């Protein structure tokens, strides 16, 4: 599992690892900002992270609040990422139609709220496990 953070820029904050403690440490340091998402950057970042993986199953799991600029670019880029499963999780003002367009399948387009994120990620882990 790797973690990428995106807004108006994208960066890897946890490279691929199987060490749960490393992921928890990186995730605990994430700070939200109000920057919009720059089109295809999250998907480019996801593809880059997965390029270093060796497993048969590869997934990009995006969590967005719906402030996504250049949706057309993101939709085109998602087509290039379809070899990996794409799960798009929306909270807040996320555009549900957009989530369905970038997810690999309709089951991969999930709208939830912050209070249900743990349950949502558990369901995803069970499904793709």
C-alpha positions as CSV (number, residue, x, y, z in Angstrom):
1,X,0.0,0.0,0.0
2,X,1.2,3.5,-0.8
3,X,-0.2,6.9,0.0
4,X,-0.3,9.9,-2.2
5,X,-1.6,13.3,-1.2
6,X,-3.0,15.7,-3.8
7,X,-4.5,19.1,-4.1
8,X,-3.1,21.7,-6.5
9,X,0.0,19.5,-6.4
10,X,0.5,15.8,-5.9
11,X,3.2,14.0,-3.9
12,X,3.9,10.5,-2.5
13,X,3.9,10.6,1.3
14,X,4.2,6.8,1.8
15,X,5.9,4.7,-0.9
16,X,4.6,1.1,-1.4
17,X,5.0,-0.9,1.8
18,X,3.5,-3.7,3.7
19,X,4.4,-2.1,7.1
20,X,1.2,-1.0,8.7
21,X,3.0,1.2,11.2
22,X,4.7,3.2,8.4
23,X,1.4,3.8,6.8
24,X,-0.3,4.9,10.0
25,X,2.5,7.3,10.8
26,X,2.3,8.9,7.4
27,X,-1.5,9.0,7.4
28,X,-1.5,10.7,10.8
29,X,0.5,13.6,9.5
30,X,-1.8,14.5,6.7
31,X,-3.2,18.0,6.8
32,X,-6.2,19.1,4.8
33,X,-6.0,22.3,2.7
34,X,-8.6,24.1,0.6
35,X,-6.8,23.7,-2.7
36,X,-8.7,22.4,-5.7
37,X,-7.6,19.1,-7.3
38,X,-5.5,19.6,-10.4
39,X,-7.2,17.3,-12.9
40,X,-5.1,14.2,-13.7
41,X,-2.4,14.6,-11.0
42,X,-3.8,12.2,-8.5
43,X,-4.2,9.5,-11.2
44,X,-0.7,10.2,-12.5
45,X,0.6,9.8,-9.0
46,X,-1.3,6.6,-8.4
47,X,0.1,5.1,-11.6
48,X,3.6,6.1,-10.6
49,X,3.2,4.5,-7.2
50,X,1.8,1.3,-8.7
51,X,4.6,1.0,-11.2
52,X,6.9,0.0,-8.4
53,X,4.6,-2.7,-7.1
54,X,4.9,-6.4,-7.9
55,X,1.5,-7.8,-6.8
56,X,-1.2,-9.1,-9.2
57,X,-3.9,-6.9,-7.7
58,X,-3.3,-3.1,-8.0
59,X,-5.8,-0.5,-6.9
60,X,-5.9,3.3,-6.8
61,X,-8.2,4.5,-4.1
62,X,-9.0,8.2,-4.3
63,X,-10.7,10.1,-1.5
64,X,-12.1,13.5,-2.7
65,X,-14.2,16.2,-1.2
66,X,-15.4,17.1,-4.7
67,X,-13.3,20.2,-5.4
68,X,-11.9,18.8,-8.6
69,X,-10.7,21.1,-11.4
70,X,-10.3,19.9,-15.0
71,X,-12.6,16.9,-14.7
72,X,-12.2,16.1,-18.4
73,X,-8.5,15.6,-17.9
74,X,-9.1,13.3,-14.9
75,X,-11.6,11.2,-16.8
76,X,-9.2,10.7,-19.7
77,X,-6.4,9.8,-17.3
78,X,-8.7,7.4,-15.4
79,X,-9.1,5.5,-18.7
80,X,-5.3,5.0,-18.8
81,X,-5.4,3.6,-15.2
82,X,-8.2,1.0,-15.7
83,X,-5.6,-1.9,-15.6
84,X,-5.5,-1.0,-11.9
85,X,-8.9,-0.9,-10.2
86,X,-9.9,2.6,-9.3
87,X,-12.1,3.2,-6.3
88,X,-13.4,6.8,-6.0
89,X,-14.7,7.8,-2.5
90,X,-16.5,11.1,-2.3
91,X,-17.3,13.1,0.8
92,X,-18.7,16.6,1.3
93,X,-19.6,18.2,-2.0
94,X,-18.2,15.4,-4.1
95,X,-19.8,15.1,-7.6
96,X,-21.2,11.6,-7.6
97,X,-21.6,11.5,-11.4
98,X,-17.9,12.3,-11.7
99,X,-17.0,9.6,-9.2
100,X,-18.8,7.1,-11.4
101,X,-16.9,8.3,-14.4
102,X,-13.4,7.8,-12.9
103,X,-14.1,4.6,-11.0
104,X,-13.5,1.2,-12.6
105,X,-17.0,0.1,-11.9
106,X,-20.2,1.5,-10.4
107,X,-19.5,-0.4,-7.1
108,X,-16.2,1.5,-7.0
109,X,-17.9,4.9,-6.9
110,X,-18.8,5.4,-3.2
111,X,-20.3,8.5,-1.6
112,X,-20.1,8.6,2.2
113,X,-19.4,11.0,5.1
114,X,-16.3,11.5,7.2
115,X,-17.9,9.6,10.1
116,X,-18.3,6.5,8.0
117,X,-14.8,6.5,6.4
118,X,-13.4,3.7,8.6
119,X,-16.3,1.4,7.7
120,X,-16.0,2.4,4.0
121,X,-12.3,1.6,3.9
122,X,-13.0,-1.7,5.7
123,X,-15.6,-2.7,3.1
124,X,-13.2,-1.8,0.3
125,X,-10.4,-3.9,2.0
126,X,-12.7,-6.8,2.2
127,X,-13.9,-6.5,-1.4
128,X,-10.4,-6.2,-2.9
129,X,-8.6,-8.3,-0.3
